[in-house]
Amino acid sequence: MDILTVVYFINFILLLIASYTDIKTREIPHTVVILMLLINLPVGYYLFGLDAIISFFATLILCLILGIGMGGGDVKIFTTLAPIFSYGGKILYVPIPILLLIGISAVIVAFFPLINILRKYWKSIIPSSLGLSVFYGFLTYLFYKYKVPYASLLLWMYVIASIFISRKIPWYREMINKLSYLTPLYLLGIYVIDRNYFTDNNLLISFVICVFEFILISIVIYALTGAEVSVKKPIPQLKEGDILRDIIFIKDGRAKVEGAGLWRRFKIMVDMEMGKKGDYDKIILTDGDGLKKEDLELLQRLHREGKIPVDELTLITTYPFVPFVLVGYLVVLILHYYFGVV
């Protein structure tokens, strides 16, 4: 085997070790990252010259820019891998295989929370998606028969609004859920009334696809409206790196806790980046790096002094990221060795 193949194999073993510790302790050993750096940077420079050094720093800068939602250990892993992938094309001096690796890892890590939301809320999401598909299909047929302009746009606006409304209004959700029982009647009715429409539009297959589309849209909307899978944790048991779903507003030495979804957190994060804190002395809102040491100590002190109105805070369930990097790494190697794509 050539030296690059050996180095790729060594990195696979090191990523395997890092994945195990990330799963067990949510930490990436510094020794693993240091070993990867000590191996990859010299080998990259030996094989690819100055390109390896430029790729190293370009990837570091990119990962720091993408640092919202990416921990420090993940940044180091992508950066230390860059020198040994400097053999081919680059975008802004970042090797294309590294960009692909980041993309694959990010897609997988984004997929897991959606699966957990479906697992937690499936009794609501699946019946409402079926019922909504029945109503959507019936309206589509009526709009088709009477040639209503902008029908598709109007229907999709209704679908998205309906999912939002069903999240907030129980009676509306129950009404949509009950429409799911009419699925066989809807399909049979359209077949009897207008067989040409049924066959020309492959209505049975279209209905199944529509249900899956509405399930996916529902999961995304649930996430955007604060339905992330979360856990409660006593304030004294909080640790550095925990990602809070709650936002803590501090004024005059007292704290107020507000639960917030993605939109609310994003808006406050943007305001904070612009230096807007309103009337508050401090706002604690965690990003991808989690709870900082100084904020953790402040929260625990306020709790001991009785100046925070709750005993527990809500944490967003997080996932070990390195195993997803390992999967992406294997995909990149397969594409390189067996398909010659990257």
Secondary structure, 3 states (H helix, E strand, C coil): CCHHHHHHHHHHHHHHHHHHHHHHHCCCCHHHHHHHHHHHHHHHHHHHCHHHHHHHHHHHHHHHHCCCCCCHHHHHHHHHHHHHHCCCCEECCEEHHHHHHHHHHHHHHHHHHHHHHHHHHHHHHHHHHHHHHHHHHHHHHHHHHCCCCCHHHHHHHHHHHHHHHHHHCHHHHHHHHHHHHHHHHHHHHHHHHCHHHHHHCCHHHHHHHHHHHHHHHHHHHHHHCCCCCEEEEEHHHCCCCCCECEEEEEECCEEEEEECCHHHHHHHHHHHHCCCCCCCCEEECCCCCCCCHHHHHHHHHHHHCCCCCCCEEEEECCCCCHHHHHHHHHHHHHHHHCCCCC
